[in-house]
Amino acid sequence: MTITKAKLVEALFDEVGFNKREAKELIDQFFEEIRLSLEQGEVVKISGFGSFLLRDKSSRPGRNPKTGEEVPISARRVVTFRASQKLKSKIARNSEALEKQFSE
Amino acid sequence: MSDKDQDNTRSVAKSGIVSRLTQKQTQLTEEDVEMAVNTILDNMVDGLVSGERVEIRGFGSLSLHFRPPRVGRNPKTGEQVEVSAKYVPHFKPGNELKHRVDYV
């Protein structure tokens, strides 16, 4: 099972009473707002969930794994996620069930 | 609301995202938006905690990665400690987010 936008639309419909069109719009706007912040160099910190952070990576030598040829990897900015302590401990508390589930 | 961290990185919290989202609404109040954002996040957290993957096209995906047990060390005392196996959340940025954040 995967949580997708469609699932979130259902949740807003069932739990908050939004109609499906409103729900879809708001979900799109929410993720767009986070993208806008990050795009403008602003990190996003969501309490109880985690932070979307930015990292500037300097250029480094890379290699084409198929041909072995050396190709430089240019400097870039990437997004990283740091889970909040609260999210981490919720996962930790469920680790037994998770281990069972993933070993099946 | 934006604030300045010590390292001069601008950041926005959930409340800031909610108020920016509210400004873009014609029908929904700030309370509606806040409830919706909380519902979105709660559903993402619940999914993740129960081992589901969260996948938002154009934004990214969140899933759990397994960390096998290991023997670690208390950095202060040098004492050996057993660290049990655990699951940690991992975020993989989607293509749109990746490209918009990177300097072109």
N, CA and C atoms of all chains as a GROMACS GRO file, in nm:
protein
  624
    1MET      N    1   0.084  -0.120   0.000
    1MET     CA    2   0.000   0.000   0.000
    1MET      C    3   0.087   0.125   0.000
    2THR      N    4   0.047   0.220  -0.077
    2THR     CA    5   0.122   0.344  -0.086
    2THR      C    6   0.029   0.462  -0.060
    3ILE      N    7   0.078   0.559   0.016
    3ILE     CA    8   0.002   0.682   0.036
    3ILE      C    9   0.030   0.773  -0.083
    4THR      N   10  -0.073   0.803  -0.159
    4THR     CA   11  -0.059   0.890  -0.276
    4THR      C   12  -0.150   1.011  -0.256
    5LYS      N   13  -0.146   1.102  -0.354
    5LYS     CA   14  -0.236   1.218  -0.347
    5LYS      C   15  -0.380   1.174  -0.340
    6ALA      N   16  -0.414   1.069  -0.414
    6ALA     CA   17  -0.552   1.019  -0.414
    6ALA      C   18  -0.597   0.978  -0.273
    7LYS      N   19  -0.503   0.915  -0.198
    7LYS     CA   20  -0.535   0.875  -0.060
    7LYS      C   21  -0.555   0.997   0.028
    8LEU      N   22  -0.473   1.100   0.006
    8LEU     CA   23  -0.485   1.222   0.086
    8LEU      C   24  -0.615   1.295   0.054
    9VAL      N   25  -0.656   1.290  -0.073
    9VAL     CA   26  -0.785   1.348  -0.112
    9VAL      C   27  -0.896   1.279  -0.034
   10GLU      N   28  -0.893   1.147  -0.028
   10GLU     CA   29  -0.992   1.070   0.049
   10GLU      C   30  -0.994   1.113   0.196
   11ALA      N   31  -0.873   1.132   0.252
   11ALA     CA   32  -0.864   1.169   0.393
   11ALA      C   33  -0.928   1.305   0.419
   12LEU      N   34  -0.901   1.402   0.331
   12LEU     CA   35  -0.960   1.535   0.350
   12LEU      C   36  -1.111   1.531   0.331
   13PHE      N   37  -1.156   1.444   0.242
   13PHE     CA   38  -1.299   1.425   0.219
   13PHE      C   39  -1.364   1.360   0.342
   14ASP      N   40  -1.307   1.249   0.388
   14ASP     CA   41  -1.364   1.175   0.503
   14ASP      C   42  -1.348   1.247   0.635
   15GLU      N   43  -1.229   1.303   0.660
   15GLU     CA   44  -1.198   1.353   0.794
   15GLU      C   45  -1.228   1.500   0.813
   16VAL      N   46  -1.225   1.579   0.705
   16VAL     CA   47  -1.246   1.723   0.722
   16VAL      C   48  -1.370   1.771   0.648
   17GLY      N   49  -1.424   1.687   0.562
   17GLY     CA   50  -1.547   1.725   0.492
   17GLY      C   51  -1.525   1.815   0.371
   18PHE      N   52  -1.400   1.822   0.322
   18PHE     CA   53  -1.374   1.893   0.197
   18PHE      C   54  -1.440   1.816   0.083
   19ASN      N   55  -1.481   1.890  -0.023
   19ASN     CA   56  -1.519   1.814  -0.141
   19ASN      C   57  -1.391   1.775  -0.216
   20LYS      N   58  -1.405   1.680  -0.308
   20LYS     CA   59  -1.285   1.623  -0.370
   20LYS      C   60  -1.203   1.728  -0.447
   21ARG      N   61  -1.275   1.822  -0.510
   21ARG     CA   62  -1.204   1.923  -0.589
   21ARG      C   63  -1.122   2.014  -0.495
   22GLU      N   64  -1.186   2.060  -0.388
   22GLU     CA   65  -1.118   2.143  -0.288
   22GLU      C   66  -0.997   2.069  -0.231
   23ALA      N   67  -1.020   1.942  -0.199
   23ALA     CA   68  -0.914   1.862  -0.138
   23ALA      C   69  -0.794   1.851  -0.230
   24LYS      N   70  -0.820   1.820  -0.355
   24LYS     CA   71  -0.711   1.802  -0.450
   24LYS      C   72  -0.634   1.932  -0.468
   25GLU      N   73  -0.709   2.044  -0.478
   25GLU     CA   74  -0.645   2.174  -0.494
   25GLU      C   75  -0.555   2.207  -0.376
   26LEU      N   76  -0.608   2.185  -0.255
   26LEU     CA   77  -0.530   2.221  -0.138
   26LEU      C   78  -0.404   2.134  -0.123
   27ILE      N   79  -0.418   2.008  -0.155
   27ILE     CA   80  -0.303   1.918  -0.147
   27ILE      C   81  -0.195   1.962  -0.246
   28ASP      N   82  -0.236   1.994  -0.368
   28ASP     CA   83  -0.139   2.043  -0.467
   28ASP      C   84  -0.073   2.172  -0.420
   29GLN      N   85  -0.156   2.262  -0.364
   29GLN     CA   86  -0.102   2.390  -0.317
   29GLN      C   87  -0.004   2.371  -0.200
   30PHE      N   88  -0.036   2.276  -0.114
   30PHE     CA   89   0.051   2.251   0.002
   30PHE      C   90   0.191   2.208  -0.043
   31PHE      N   91   0.196   2.109  -0.131
   31PHE     CA   92   0.329   2.063  -0.175
   31PHE      C   93   0.398   2.168  -0.261
   32GLU      N   94   0.320   2.246  -0.334
   32GLU     CA   95   0.378   2.354  -0.414
   32GLU      C   96   0.439   2.460  -0.323
   33GLU      N   97   0.375   2.490  -0.211
   33GLU     CA   98   0.425   2.590  -0.118
   33GLU      C   99   0.562   2.546  -0.062
   34ILE      N  100   0.576   2.418  -0.034
   34ILE     CA  101   0.705   2.368   0.015
   34ILE      C  102   0.810   2.377  -0.096
   35ARG      N  103   0.770   2.340  -0.217
   35ARG     CA  104   0.865   2.351  -0.330
   35ARG      C  105   0.908   2.495  -0.351
   36LEU      N  106   0.812   2.590  -0.343
   36LEU     CA  107   0.844   2.732  -0.362
   36LEU      C  108   0.947   2.780  -0.260
   37SER      N  109   0.926   2.741  -0.132
   37SER     CA  110   1.019   2.782  -0.029
   37SER      C  111   1.159   2.731  -0.059
   38LEU      N  112   1.167   2.602  -0.085
   38LEU     CA  113   1.298   2.540  -0.108
   38LEU      C  114   1.365   2.598  -0.232
   39GLU      N  115   1.284   2.622  -0.333
   39GLU     CA  116   1.334   2.680  -0.457
   39GLU      C  117   1.398   2.816  -0.430
   40GLN      N  118   1.340   2.890  -0.333
   40GLN     CA  119   1.392   3.023  -0.300
   40GLN      C  120   1.497   3.018  -0.190
   41GLY      N  121   1.544   2.900  -0.159
   41GLY     CA  122   1.653   2.887  -0.063
   41GLY      C  123   1.608   2.890   0.082
   42GLU      N  124   1.479   2.869   0.103
   42GLU     CA  125   1.425   2.874   0.239
   42GLU      C  126   1.392   2.731   0.285
   43VAL      N  127   1.447   2.690   0.398
   43VAL     CA  128   1.422   2.554   0.445
   43VAL      C  129   1.286   2.548   0.515
   44VAL      N  130   1.226   2.429   0.517
   44VAL     CA  131   1.090   2.413   0.570
   44VAL      C  132   1.093   2.320   0.690
   45LYS      N  133   1.051   2.373   0.805
   45LYS     CA  134   1.056   2.293   0.929
   45LYS      C  135   0.915   2.267   0.979
   46ILE      N  136   0.875   2.142   0.977
   46ILE     CA  137   0.739   2.108   1.018
   46ILE      C  138   0.745   2.030   1.148
   47SER      N  139   0.695   2.093   1.255
   47SER     CA  140   0.708   2.031   1.387
   47SER      C  141   0.630   1.900   1.392
   48GLY      N  142   0.686   1.802   1.457
   48GLY     CA  143   0.624   1.670   1.468
   48GLY      C  144   0.642   1.586   1.344
   49PHE      N  145   0.700   1.643   1.240
   49PHE     CA  146   0.718   1.569   1.115
   49PHE      C  147   0.865   1.565   1.076
   50GLY      N  148   0.918   1.680   1.041
   50GLY     CA  149   1.059   1.684   1.006
   50GLY      C  150   1.091   1.810   0.926
   51SER      N  151   1.215   1.822   0.886
   51SER     CA  152   1.260   1.940   0.813
   51SER      C  153   1.309   1.904   0.674
   52PHE      N  154   1.270   1.987   0.579
   52PHE     CA  155   1.326   1.976   0.444
   52PHE      C  156   1.437   2.079   0.435
   53LEU      N  157   1.559   2.030   0.421
   53LEU     CA  158   1.676   2.115   0.427
   53LEU      C  159   1.745   2.121   0.292
   54LEU      N  160   1.836   2.215   0.277
   54LEU     CA  161   1.910   2.230   0.152
   54LEU      C  162   2.058   2.207   0.177
   55ARG      N  163   2.122   2.144   0.083
   55ARG     CA  164   2.268   2.121   0.093
   55ARG      C  165   2.332   2.161  -0.037
   56ASP      N  166   2.435   2.241  -0.024
   56ASP     CA  167   2.512   2.276  -0.144
   56ASP      C  168   2.628   2.181  -0.157
   57LYS      N  169   2.632   2.112  -0.270
   57LYS     CA  170   2.739   2.014  -0.293
   57LYS      C  171   2.837   2.074  -0.394
   58SER      N  172   2.965   2.063  -0.362
   58SER     CA  173   3.062   2.113  -0.459
   58SER      C  174   3.085   2.009  -0.567
   59SER      N  175   3.142   2.051  -0.676
   59SER     CA  176   3.162   1.958  -0.788
   59SER      C  177   3.264   1.852  -0.749
   60ARG      N  178   3.249   1.734  -0.807
   60ARG     CA  179   3.342   1.625  -0.776
   60ARG      C  180   3.356   1.538  -0.900
   61PRO      N  181   3.466   1.467  -0.907
   61PRO     CA  182   3.483   1.379  -1.023
   61PRO      C  183   3.388   1.261  -1.012
   62GLY      N  184   3.324   1.227  -1.119
   62GLY     CA  185   3.237   1.110  -1.120
   62GLY      C  186   3.278   1.017  -1.233
   63ARG      N  187   3.200   0.914  -1.251
   63ARG     CA  188   3.235   0.816  -1.352
   63ARG      C  189   3.106   0.763  -1.414
   64ASN      N  190   3.106   0.746  -1.541
   64ASN     CA  191   2.993   0.679  -1.606
   64ASN      C  192   3.004   0.531  -1.574
   65PRO      N  193   2.909   0.478  -1.499
   65PRO     CA  194   2.923   0.339  -1.452
   65PRO      C  195   2.924   0.237  -1.567
   66LYS      N  196   2.866   0.274  -1.679
   66LYS     CA  197   2.864   0.180  -1.793
   66LYS      C  198   2.998   0.176  -1.865
   67THR      N  199   3.051   0.295  -1.895
   67THR     CA  200   3.171   0.300  -1.978
   67THR      C  201   3.298   0.316  -1.895
   68GLY      N  202   3.284   0.354  -1.766
   68GLY     CA  203   3.403   0.375  -1.684
   68GLY      C  204   3.468   0.508  -1.711
   69GLU      N  205   3.411   0.581  -1.804
   69GLU     CA  206   3.466   0.710  -1.844
   69GLU      C  207   3.451   0.813  -1.733
   70GLU      N  208   3.549   0.897  -1.710
   70GLU     CA  209   3.538   1.000  -1.607
   70GLU      C  210   3.455   1.117  -1.655
   71VAL      N  211   3.353   1.152  -1.576
   71VAL     CA  212   3.268   1.267  -1.609
   71VAL      C  213   3.258   1.352  -1.484
   72PRO      N  214   3.288   1.480  -1.494
   72PRO     CA  215   3.276   1.563  -1.374
   72PRO      C  216   3.130   1.581  -1.333
   73ILE      N  217   3.103   1.577  -1.203
   73ILE     CA  218   2.969   1.605  -1.152
   73ILE      C  219   2.969   1.749  -1.103
   74SER      N  220   2.881   1.829  -1.160
   74SER     CA  221   2.884   1.972  -1.132
   74SER      C  222   2.834   2.003  -0.992
   75ALA      N  223   2.868   2.122  -0.944
   75ALA     CA  224   2.819   2.168  -0.814
   75ALA      C  225   2.668   2.175  -0.821
   76ARG      N  226   2.601   2.140  -0.713
   76ARG     CA  227   2.455   2.142  -0.715
   76ARG      C  228   2.397   2.164  -0.577
   77ARG      N  229   2.269   2.199  -0.579
   77ARG     CA  230   2.196   2.214  -0.453
   77ARG      C  231   2.093   2.103  -0.446
   78VAL      N  232   2.091   2.032  -0.333
   78VAL     CA  233   1.997   1.920  -0.318
   78VAL      C  234   1.913   1.936  -0.192
   79VAL      N  235   1.797   1.869  -0.194
   79VAL     CA  236   1.706   1.871  -0.079
   79VAL      C  237   1.733   1.748   0.007
   80THR      N  238   1.741   1.766   0.138
   80THR     CA  239   1.749   1.650   0.226
   80THR      C  240   1.635   1.660   0.328
   81PHE      N  241   1.600   1.547   0.386
   81PHE     CA  242   1.495   1.546   0.486
   81PHE      C  243   1.551   1.497   0.617
   82ARG      N  244   1.518   1.566   0.723
   82ARG     CA  245   1.559   1.521   0.856
   82ARG      C  246   1.432   1.500   0.937
   83ALA      N  247   1.404   1.374   0.971
   83ALA     CA  248   1.282   1.342   1.045
   83ALA      C  249   1.290   1.402   1.186
   84SER      N  250   1.177   1.444   1.238
   84SER     CA  251   1.173   1.496   1.374
   84SER      C  252   1.190   1.381   1.472
   85GLN      N  253   1.229   1.417   1.594
   85GLN     CA  254   1.245   1.316   1.698
   85GLN      C  255   1.113   1.242   1.721
   86LYS      N  256   1.003   1.317   1.712
   86LYS     CA  257   0.871   1.260   1.734
   86LYS      C  258   0.840   1.151   1.631
   87LEU      N  259   0.867   1.180   1.505
   87LEU     CA  260   0.843   1.081   1.399
   87LEU      C  261   0.934   0.960   1.418
   88LYS      N  262   1.060   0.987   1.450
   88LYS     CA  263   1.156   0.876   1.470
   88LYS      C  264   1.111   0.785   1.584
   89SER      N  265   1.062   0.846   1.693
   89SER     CA  266   1.026   0.758   1.806
   89SER      C  267   0.895   0.684   1.778
   90LYS      N  268   0.805   0.744   1.701
   90LYS     CA  269   0.684   0.672   1.662
   90LYS      C  270   0.721   0.547   1.581
   91ILE      N  271   0.816   0.562   1.491
   91ILE     CA  272   0.861   0.449   1.409
   91ILE      C  273   0.930   0.346   1.498
   92ALA      N  274   1.014   0.395   1.590
   92ALA     CA  275   1.085   0.304   1.679
   92ALA      C  276   0.988   0.221   1.763
   93ARG      N  277   0.882   0.287   1.809
   93ARG     CA  278   0.784   0.216   1.892
   93ARG      C  279   0.711   0.108   1.813
   94ASN      N  280   0.710   0.122   1.681
   94ASN     CA  281   0.640   0.024   1.600
   94ASN      C  282   0.736  -0.075   1.534
   95SER      N  283   0.862  -0.076   1.579
   95SER     CA  284   0.964  -0.150   1.503
   95SER      C  285   0.940  -0.301   1.502
   96GLU      N  286   0.882  -0.354   1.611
   96GLU     CA  287   0.857  -0.498   1.613
   96GLU      C  288   0.759  -0.538   1.503
   97ALA      N  289   0.648  -0.464   1.496
   97ALA     CA  290   0.547  -0.489   1.393
   97ALA      C  291   0.606  -0.471   1.253
   98LEU      N  292   0.691  -0.369   1.240
   98LEU     CA  293   0.752  -0.344   1.110
   98LEU      C  294   0.842  -0.458   1.067
   99GLU      N  295   0.920  -0.508   1.161
   99GLU     CA  296   1.012  -0.617   1.130
   99GLU      C  297   0.936  -0.740   1.083
  100LYS      N  298   0.826  -0.767   1.153
  100LYS     CA  299   0.742  -0.880   1.116
  100LYS      C  300   0.688  -0.861   0.975
  101GLN      N  301   0.634  -0.741   0.955
  101GLN     CA  302   0.572  -0.709   0.827
  101GLN      C  303   0.670  -0.722   0.711
  102PHE      N  304   0.791  -0.668   0.728
  102PHE     CA  305   0.887  -0.668   0.618
  102PHE      C  306   0.956  -0.803   0.599
  103SER      N  307   0.945  -0.890   0.699
  103SER     CA  308   1.012  -1.020   0.682
  103SER      C  309   0.919  -1.121   0.614
  104GLU      N  310   0.792  -1.081   0.595
  104GLU     CA  311   0.697  -1.172   0.532
  104GLU      C  312   0.719  -1.181   0.382
  105MET      N  313   0.575   3.244   0.859
  105MET     CA  314   0.671   3.346   0.902
  105MET      C  315   0.814   3.300   0.873
  106SER      N  316   0.893   3.388   0.825
  106SER     CA  317   1.033   3.355   0.805
  106SER      C  318   1.110   3.395   0.929
  107ASP      N  319   1.212   3.320   0.957
  107ASP     CA  320   1.301   3.365   1.063
  107ASP      C  321   1.443   3.333   1.022
  108LYS      N  322   1.534   3.392   1.094
  108LYS     CA  323   1.675   3.369   1.060
  108LYS      C  324   1.737   3.272   1.158
  109ASP      N  325   1.803   3.173   1.106
  109ASP     CA  326   1.877   3.083   1.194
  109ASP      C  327   2.016   3.142   1.211
  110GLN      N  328   2.091   3.077   1.300
  110GLN     CA  329   2.226   3.128   1.324
  110GLN      C  330   2.312   3.123   1.199
  111ASP      N  331   2.289   3.020   1.117
  111ASP     CA  332   2.371   3.006   0.998
  111ASP      C  333   2.316   3.088   0.882
  112ASN      N  334   2.222   3.179   0.913
  112ASN     CA  335   2.168   3.269   0.812
  112ASN      C  336   2.078   3.204   0.709
  113THR      N  337   2.039   3.079   0.734
  113THR     CA  338   1.947   3.014   0.643
  113THR      C  339   1.806   3.058   0.679
  114ARG      N  340   1.732   3.103   0.582
  114ARG     CA  341   1.594   3.138   0.610
  114ARG      C  342   1.514   3.011   0.626
  115SER      N  343   1.413   3.015   0.713
  115SER     CA  344   1.331   2.896   0.729
  115SER      C  345   1.186   2.935   0.750
  116VAL      N  346   1.099   2.842   0.718
  116VAL     CA  347   0.957   2.864   0.740
  116VAL      C  348   0.904   2.744   0.816
  117ALA      N  349   0.814   2.772   0.911
  117ALA     CA  350   0.754   2.664   0.991
  117ALA      C  351   0.617   2.630   0.933
  118LYS      N  352   0.554   2.531   0.993
  118LYS     CA  353   0.422   2.489   0.946
  118LYS      C  354   0.323   2.606   0.947
  119SER      N  355   0.329   2.686   1.055
  119SER     CA  356   0.236   2.799   1.066
  119SER      C  357   0.254   2.897   0.950
  120GLY      N  358   0.377   2.915   0.907
  120GLY     CA  359   0.406   3.003   0.794
  120GLY      C  360   0.350   2.948   0.665
  121ILE      N  361   0.366   2.818   0.647
  121ILE     CA  362   0.311   2.753   0.527
  121ILE      C  363   0.159   2.768   0.528
  122VAL      N  364   0.098   2.747   0.645
  122VAL     CA  365  -0.048   2.758   0.656
  122VAL      C  366  -0.094   2.900   0.622
  123SER      N  367  -0.022   3.001   0.672
  123SER     CA  368  -0.072   3.137   0.646
  123SER      C  369  -0.050   3.176   0.499
  124ARG      N  370   0.060   3.131   0.439
  124ARG     CA  371   0.079   3.158   0.296
  124ARG      C  372  -0.028   3.090   0.212
  125LEU      N  373  -0.060   2.966   0.251
  125LEU     CA  374  -0.164   2.892   0.179
  125LEU      C  375  -0.299   2.962   0.193
  126THR      N  376  -0.325   3.013   0.313
  126THR     CA  377  -0.452   3.080   0.339
  126THR      C  378  -0.468   3.203   0.250
  127GLN      N  379  -0.357   3.276   0.231
  127GLN     CA  380  -0.363   3.397   0.148
  127GLN      C  381  -0.403   3.366   0.004
  128LYS      N  382  -0.382   3.243  -0.036
  128LYS     CA  383  -0.414   3.206  -0.175
  128LYS      C  384  -0.555   3.148  -0.189
  129GLN      N  385  -0.630   3.145  -0.078
  129GLN     CA  386  -0.764   3.086  -0.083
  129GLN      C  387  -0.870   3.192  -0.109
  130THR      N  388  -0.978   3.150  -0.173
  130THR     CA  389  -1.093   3.238  -0.185
  130THR      C  390  -1.206   3.191  -0.094
  131GLN      N  391  -1.210   3.060  -0.066
  131GLN     CA  392  -1.321   3.004   0.012
  131GLN      C  393  -1.281   2.963   0.154
  132LEU      N  394  -1.162   2.906   0.167
  132LEU     CA  395  -1.125   2.843   0.294
  132LEU      C  396  -1.068   2.943   0.394
  133THR      N  397  -1.101   2.924   0.520
  133THR     CA  398  -1.044   3.008   0.626
  133THR      C  399  -0.910   2.949   0.671
  134GLU      N  400  -0.838   3.026   0.752
  134GLU     CA  401  -0.711   2.978   0.805
  134GLU      C  402  -0.729   2.850   0.885
  135GLU      N  403  -0.841   2.843   0.961
  135GLU     CA  404  -0.869   2.721   1.040
  135GLU      C  405  -0.888   2.600   0.949
  136ASP      N  406  -0.961   2.620   0.838
  136ASP     CA  407  -0.982   2.512   0.740
  136ASP      C  408  -0.847   2.462   0.688
  137VAL      N  409  -0.763   2.560   0.651
  137VAL     CA  410  -0.634   2.524   0.591
  137VAL      C  411  -0.548   2.451   0.693
  138GLU      N  412  -0.550   2.501   0.816
  138GLU     CA  413  -0.470   2.438   0.920
  138GLU      C  414  -0.515   2.294   0.944
  139MET      N  415  -0.647   2.276   0.949
  139MET     CA  416  -0.699   2.142   0.971
  139MET      C  417  -0.659   2.050   0.855
  140ALA      N  418  -0.667   2.105   0.736
  140ALA     CA  419  -0.633   2.025   0.618
  140ALA      C  420  -0.485   1.985   0.619
  141VAL      N  421  -0.400   2.083   0.649
  141VAL     CA  422  -0.255   2.055   0.651
  141VAL      C  423  -0.223   1.950   0.758
  142ASN      N  424  -0.286   1.965   0.875
  142ASN     CA  425  -0.263   1.865   0.981
  142ASN      C  426  -0.311   1.727   0.937
  143THR      N  427  -0.423   1.723   0.867
  143THR     CA  428  -0.475   1.593   0.820
  143THR      C  429  -0.380   1.531   0.718
  144ILE      N  430  -0.329   1.613   0.628
  144ILE     CA  431  -0.233   1.563   0.528
  144ILE      C  432  -0.112   1.503   0.600
  145LEU      N  433  -0.055   1.581   0.694
  145LEU     CA  434   0.066   1.536   0.763
  145LEU      C  435   0.039   1.412   0.848
  146ASP      N  436  -0.075   1.412   0.920
  146ASP     CA  437  -0.108   1.296   1.004
  146ASP      C  438  -0.120   1.168   0.921
  147ASN      N  439  -0.182   1.180   0.805
  147ASN     CA  440  -0.197   1.063   0.719
  147ASN      C  441  -0.063   1.016   0.664
  148MET      N  442   0.026   1.110   0.636
  148MET     CA  443   0.160   1.073   0.589
  148MET      C  444   0.236   1.002   0.701
  149VAL      N  445   0.227   1.057   0.822
  149VAL     CA  446   0.296   0.998   0.937
  149VAL      C  447   0.242   0.858   0.966
  150ASP      N  448   0.108   0.846   0.972
  150ASP     CA  449   0.049   0.716   1.003
  150ASP      C  450   0.090   0.611   0.901
  151GLY      N  451   0.089   0.650   0.774
  151GLY     CA  452   0.128   0.558   0.668
  151GLY      C  453   0.272   0.512   0.688
  152LEU      N  454   0.359   0.610   0.705
  152LEU     CA  455   0.502   0.582   0.720
  152LEU      C  456   0.528   0.492   0.841
  153VAL      N  457   0.466   0.526   0.954
  153VAL     CA  458   0.487   0.451   1.077
  153VAL      C  459   0.439   0.306   1.061
  154SER      N  460   0.335   0.286   0.980
  154SER     CA  461   0.289   0.148   0.963
  154SER      C  462   0.356   0.080   0.844
  155GLY      N  463   0.463   0.141   0.794
  155GLY     CA  464   0.545   0.075   0.693
  155GLY      C  465   0.502   0.101   0.549
  156GLU      N  466   0.409   0.194   0.532
  156GLU     CA  467   0.369   0.228   0.395
  156GLU      C  468   0.463   0.332   0.338
  157ARG      N  469   0.467   0.335   0.207
  157ARG     CA  470   0.547   0.432   0.137
  157ARG      C  471   0.456   0.551   0.106
  158VAL      N  472   0.512   0.670   0.110
  158VAL     CA  473   0.435   0.788   0.074
  158VAL      C  474   0.495   0.841  -0.056
  159GLU      N  475   0.411   0.857  -0.158
  159GLU     CA  476   0.466   0.896  -0.287
  159GLU      C  477   0.384   1.009  -0.348
  160ILE      N  478   0.443   1.128  -0.355
  160ILE     CA  479   0.376   1.244  -0.410
  160ILE      C  480   0.449   1.285  -0.537
  161ARG      N  481   0.386   1.262  -0.649
  161ARG     CA  482   0.446   1.292  -0.779
  161ARG      C  483   0.492   1.437  -0.786
  162GLY      N  484   0.616   1.459  -0.829
  162GLY     CA  485   0.667   1.596  -0.844
  162GLY      C  486   0.724   1.654  -0.715
  163PHE      N  487   0.699   1.585  -0.605
  163PHE     CA  488   0.752   1.632  -0.477
  163PHE      C  489   0.858   1.534  -0.426
  164GLY      N  490   0.815   1.412  -0.407
  164GLY     CA  491   0.912   1.312  -0.362
  164GLY      C  492   0.844   1.197  -0.293
  165SER      N  493   0.926   1.104  -0.245
  165SER     CA  494   0.869   0.990  -0.174
  165SER      C  495   0.940   0.971  -0.041
  166LEU      N  496   0.863   0.920   0.054
  166LEU     CA  497   0.916   0.889   0.186
  166LEU      C  498   0.897   0.740   0.209
  167SER      N  499   0.999   0.676   0.258
  167SER     CA  500   0.987   0.533   0.288
  167SER      C  501   1.080   0.501   0.403
  168LEU      N  502   1.070   0.380   0.454
  168LEU     CA  503   1.156   0.341   0.565
  168LEU      C  504   1.275   0.262   0.513
  169HIS      N  505   1.391   0.291   0.566
  169HIS     CA  506   1.511   0.213   0.536
  169HIS      C  507   1.550   0.135   0.662
  170PHE      N  508   1.591   0.012   0.640
  170PHE     CA  509   1.631  -0.074   0.752
  170PHE      C  510   1.776  -0.048   0.790
  171ARG      N  511   1.800  -0.036   0.917
  171ARG     CA  512   1.939  -0.027   0.967
  171ARG      C  513   1.965  -0.149   1.054
  172PRO      N  514   2.056  -0.235   1.013
  172PRO     CA  515   2.083  -0.356   1.092
  172PRO      C  516   2.145  -0.320   1.228
  173PRO      N  517   2.138  -0.412   1.324
  173PRO     CA  518   2.197  -0.385   1.456
  173PRO      C  519   2.348  -0.368   1.443
  174ARG      N  520   2.404  -0.290   1.532
  174ARG     CA  521   2.549  -0.268   1.526
  174ARG      C  522   2.600  -0.240   1.667
  175VAL      N  523   2.730  -0.250   1.682
  175VAL     CA  524   2.791  -0.212   1.809
  175VAL      C  525   2.844  -0.071   1.793
  176GLY      N  526   2.789   0.018   1.870
  176GLY     CA  527   2.832   0.156   1.862
  176GLY      C  528   2.916   0.193   1.983
  177ARG      N  529   2.949   0.317   1.993
  177ARG     CA  530   3.032   0.362   2.104
  177ARG      C  531   2.974   0.492   2.159
  178ASN      N  532   2.970   0.504   2.286
  178ASN     CA  533   2.933   0.630   2.347
  178ASN      C  534   3.049   0.727   2.325
  179PRO      N  535   3.028   0.832   2.248
  179PRO     CA  536   3.141   0.920   2.212
  179PRO      C  537   3.206   0.986   2.333
  180LYS      N  538   3.131   1.003   2.439
  180LYS     CA  539   3.188   1.067   2.559
  180LYS      C  540   3.277   0.973   2.638
  181THR      N  541   3.224   0.850   2.661
  181THR     CA  542   3.297   0.760   2.750
  181THR      C  543   3.378   0.655   2.676
  182GLY      N  544   3.350   0.639   2.546
  182GLY     CA  545   3.421   0.538   2.469
  182GLY      C  546   3.365   0.398   2.492
  183GLU      N  547   3.265   0.389   2.577
  183GLU     CA  548   3.203   0.262   2.613
  183GLU      C  549   3.127   0.202   2.494
  184GLN      N  550   3.136   0.071   2.480
  184GLN     CA  551   3.063   0.006   2.371
  184GLN      C  552   2.916  -0.010   2.407
  185VAL      N  553   2.829   0.019   2.310
  185VAL     CA  554   2.686   0.000   2.332
  185VAL      C  555   2.625  -0.072   2.212
  186GLU      N  556   2.533  -0.162   2.242
  186GLU     CA  557   2.466  -0.230   2.132
  186GLU      C  558   2.351  -0.146   2.082
  187VAL      N  559   2.352  -0.120   1.954
  187VAL     CA  560   2.243  -0.044   1.893
  187VAL      C  561   2.158  -0.145   1.818
  188SER      N  562   2.029  -0.155   1.856
  188SER     CA  563   1.946  -0.257   1.791
  188SER      C  564   1.904  -0.213   1.651
  189ALA      N  565   1.855  -0.310   1.576
  189ALA     CA  566   1.808  -0.283   1.440
  189ALA      C  567   1.698  -0.179   1.444
  190LYS      N  568   1.692  -0.096   1.342
  190LYS     CA  569   1.583   0.002   1.340
  190LYS      C  570   1.548   0.042   1.198
  191TYR      N  571   1.435   0.109   1.190
  191TYR     CA  572   1.392   0.166   1.062
  191TYR      C  573   1.403   0.316   1.069
  192VAL      N  574   1.456   0.374   0.964
  192VAL     CA  575   1.468   0.520   0.961
  192VAL      C  576   1.397   0.573   0.835
  193PRO      N  577   1.328   0.687   0.850
  193PRO     CA  578   1.260   0.743   0.734
  193PRO      C  579   1.360   0.800   0.634
  194HIS      N  580   1.330   0.779   0.508
  194HIS     CA  581   1.418   0.831   0.402
  194HIS      C  582   1.336   0.906   0.299
  195PHE      N  583   1.382   1.025   0.261
  195PHE     CA  584   1.312   1.106   0.160
  195PHE      C  585   1.390   1.107   0.031
  196LYS      N  586   1.322   1.080  -0.078
  196LYS     CA  587   1.386   1.090  -0.209
  196LYS      C  588   1.312   1.197  -0.286
  197PRO      N  589   1.379   1.310  -0.315
  197PRO     CA  590   1.311   1.418  -0.384
  197PRO      C  591   1.265   1.374  -0.523
  198GLY      N  592   1.149   1.421  -0.563
  198GLY     CA  593   1.098   1.393  -0.696
  198GLY      C  594   1.168   1.481  -0.799
  199ASN      N  595   1.148   1.448  -0.926
  199ASN     CA  596   1.220   1.520  -1.032
  199ASN      C  597   1.193   1.669  -1.034
  200GLU      N  598   1.065   1.707  -1.020
  200GLU     CA  599   1.035   1.850  -1.028
  200GLU      C  600   1.104   1.926  -0.914
  201LEU      N  601   1.094   1.873  -0.794
  201LEU     CA  602   1.157   1.938  -0.680
  201LEU      C  603   1.308   1.947  -0.699
  202LYS      N  604   1.366   1.835  -0.742
  202LYS     CA  605   1.511   1.830  -0.765
  202LYS      C  606   1.555   1.941  -0.860
  203HIS      N  607   1.484   1.952  -0.971
  203HIS     CA  608   1.525   2.049  -1.072
  203HIS      C  609   1.500   2.192  -1.030
  204ARG      N  610   1.391   2.215  -0.958
  204ARG     CA  611   1.362   2.354  -0.920
  204ARG      C  612   1.456   2.405  -0.811
  205VAL      N  613   1.506   2.316  -0.730
  205VAL     CA  614   1.593   2.356  -0.620
  205VAL      C  615   1.737   2.378  -0.666
  206ASP      N  616   1.778   2.301  -0.763
  206ASP     CA  617   1.916   2.308  -0.812
  206ASP      C  618   1.936   2.438  -0.890
  207TYR      N  619   2.054   2.499  -0.877
  207TYR     CA  620   2.080   2.617  -0.959
  207TYR      C  621   2.110   2.569  -1.099
  208VAL      N  622   2.049   2.633  -1.196
  208VAL     CA  623   2.066   2.586  -1.334
  208VAL      C  624   2.191   2.648  -1.394
   0.00000   0.00000   0.00000
